[in-house]
Amino acid sequence: MEAILPDGARVHYRPLRAGDHGRVLRGIELLSHASLDARFLASGYRRERIRLDWLERLGRDVAVGACDPLSGEPVGLARYVVADADEGVAEVAITIVDAWQGRGVGTVLLALLTREAEASGITTFVGTARADNRGARALARSLGPPALSVEDHGVIEWSFAVRAGRASHPQPAYTAA
Ligand SMILES: CC(C)(COP(=O)(O)OP(=O)(O)OC[C@H]1O[C@@H](n2cnc3c(N)ncnc32)[C@H](O)[C@@H]1OP(=O)(O)O)[C@@H](O)C(=O)NCCC(=O)NCCS
């Protein structure tokens, strides 16, 4: 699938598979410490630990990724892990490489992930972010009003009803094929 971002750039995006190891590893290399800290809500995360964790999760979690069709480089990854199968609850995390942040990729991937989740019977997304993470807060708004939003010690926890129609960005610049 292809999306045209508001700045005119194109990205290709699709569900990730176990064979996408190389792209995931490359994506980790492209992340700044600030992005890793924002993603993991802590500083000093060791890249080696993240590599092992993300590769192990590749076959387990539901994940969607985007790449730059011009360079083939990865630009972002969104994933969820089922936290409570009986209740249909999944925990979501999104990471966009620094050069592509704020350009609409997170919105595209979250919309795709939401569609995948809804098709799999997931009814609730939960997630956490630093309270000062303006990008994550804005992105979360695309899921509609939270069922739960709790801020504690600089970390915000959300819960959202999963509705695929809501997560698709209203901007007409986005196209999918
Ligand atoms: C947070 C993150 C996932 C957002 O993804 P993104 O691709 O940058 O977001 P988008 O470009 O799709 O923008 C989504 C919304 O966030 C806003 N936004 C994005 N970055 C922003 C920033 N730094 N400051 C303020 N708003 C920002 C956009 O304006 C947009 O708002 P709108 O829908 O009202 O127009 C991404 O910046 C990232 O990976 N950061 C590092 C890791 C992280 O923090 N992950 C989240 C915790 S799991």
The ligand as a Tripos MOL2 file, in Angstrom:
@<TRIPOS>MOLECULE
LIG
   48    50     1     0     0
SMALL
NO_CHARGES

@<TRIPOS>ATOM
      1 C1          5.0890   10.0220   18.6190 C.3       1 LIG1
      2 C2          5.2040    9.5260   17.1880 C.3       1 LIG1
      3 C3          4.8560    8.0320   17.1390 C.3       1 LIG1
      4 C4          4.2060   10.3080   16.3100 C.3       1 LIG1
      5 O1          4.2950    9.8200   14.9850 O.3       1 LIG1
      6 P1          4.4500   10.8670   13.7790 P.3       1 LIG1
      7 O2          4.5600   10.1510   12.5060 O.co2     1 LIG1
      8 O3          5.5480   11.7930   14.1280 O.co2     1 LIG1
      9 O4          3.0330   11.6060   13.8830 O.3       1 LIG1
     10 P2          2.2190   12.2530   12.6670 P.3       1 LIG1
     11 O5          3.1750   13.0040   11.7900 O.co2     1 LIG1
     12 O6          1.3590   11.2390   12.0500 O.co2     1 LIG1
     13 O7          1.3610   13.3230   13.4380 O.3       1 LIG1
     14 C5          0.2630   12.9610   14.2460 C.3       1 LIG1
     15 C6         -0.1660   14.1940   14.9950 C.3       1 LIG1
     16 O8          0.8900   14.5150   15.9120 O.3       1 LIG1
     17 C7          1.3250   15.8480   15.7070 C.3       1 LIG1
     18 N1          2.7450   15.8400   15.9920 N.ar      1 LIG1
     19 C8          3.6750   14.9860   15.5220 C.ar      1 LIG1
     20 N2          4.8670   15.2680   16.0600 N.ar      1 LIG1
     21 C9          4.6680   16.3260   16.8860 C.ar      1 LIG1
     22 C10         5.5220   17.0720   17.7360 C.ar      1 LIG1
     23 N3          6.8330   16.8000   17.8600 N.pl3     1 LIG1
     24 N4          4.9740   18.0800   18.4520 N.ar      1 LIG1
     25 C11         3.6610   18.3600   18.3580 C.ar      1 LIG1
     26 N5          2.7940   17.6720   17.5780 N.ar      1 LIG1
     27 C12         3.3200   16.6840   16.8480 C.ar      1 LIG1
     28 C13         0.9930   16.1370   14.2680 C.3       1 LIG1
     29 O9          0.8540   17.5250   14.0410 O.3       1 LIG1
     30 C14        -0.3210   15.4210   14.1100 C.3       1 LIG1
     31 O10        -1.3580   16.1870   14.7010 O.3       1 LIG1
     32 P3         -2.7310   16.4230   13.9090 P.3       1 LIG1
     33 O11        -3.2970   15.0590   13.6160 O.co2     1 LIG1
     34 O12        -3.5370   17.1960   14.8930 O.co2     1 LIG1
     35 O13        -2.3440   17.1550   12.6790 O.co2     1 LIG1
     36 C15         6.6390    9.7630   16.6180 C.3       1 LIG1
     37 O14         6.9490   11.1180   16.6990 O.3       1 LIG1
     38 C16         7.7150    8.9330   17.3170 C.2       1 LIG1
     39 O15         7.9760    7.8130   16.8940 O.2       1 LIG1
     40 N6          8.3520    9.4480   18.3890 N.am      1 LIG1
     41 C17         9.3830    8.7050   19.1080 C.3       1 LIG1
     42 C18         8.8250    7.4300   19.7820 C.3       1 LIG1
     43 C19         7.5610    7.7280   20.5670 C.2       1 LIG1
     44 O16         7.4700    8.7280   21.2530 O.2       1 LIG1
     45 N7          6.5820    6.8280   20.4580 N.am      1 LIG1
     46 C20         5.3070    7.0260   21.1580 C.3       1 LIG1
     47 C21         5.2220    6.2620   22.4360 C.3       1 LIG1
     48 S1          4.8970    4.5380   22.1080 S.3       1 LIG1
@<TRIPOS>BOND
     1     1     2 1
     2     2     3 1
     3     2     4 1
     4     2    36 1
     5     4     5 1
     6     5     6 1
     7     6     7 2
     8     6     8 1
     9     6     9 1
    10     9    10 1
    11    10    11 2
    12    10    12 1
    13    10    13 1
    14    13    14 1
    15    14    15 1
    16    15    16 1
    17    15    30 1
    18    16    17 1
    19    17    18 1
    20    17    28 1
    21    18    19 ar
    22    18    27 ar
    23    19    20 ar
    24    20    21 ar
    25    21    22 ar
    26    21    27 ar
    27    22    23 1
    28    22    24 ar
    29    24    25 ar
    30    25    26 ar
    31    26    27 ar
    32    28    29 1
    33    28    30 1
    34    30    31 1
    35    31    32 1
    36    32    33 2
    37    32    34 1
    38    32    35 1
    39    36    37 1
    40    36    38 1
    41    38    39 2
    42    38    40 1
    43    40    41 1
    44    41    42 1
    45    42    43 1
    46    43    44 2
    47    43    45 1
    48    45    46 1
    49    46    47 1
    50    47    48 1
@<TRIPOS>SUBSTRUCTURE
     1 LIG1         1 GROUP 0 **** ****
